[in-house]
Amino acid sequence: MNTAYIIVIVSGIILWLLTALALIDILLKDFGSLKNKAIWFIIAFVPVIGWFIYLLFGFRKGIRKKSQD
């Protein structure tokens, strides 16, 4: 297999995992309203840079929900 193919596949997997982590984080946080949560969810879905935009601007906006143990 060509090295370029391996680099593209590994890069794609890494970007997919970072996007998945951003989406999971959005689901676990309270952003004050469903509208704000939906906006951050859509932003995180933007290919390649969505997770990065969320990390820079949205990560600290949400409040992690408390577990009810």
Secondary structure, DSSP 8 states (H G I E B T S, - for coil): --HHHHHHHHHHHHHHHHHHHHHHHHHHEE-SSHHHHHHHHHHHTSTTTHHHHIIIIITTTSEE-----
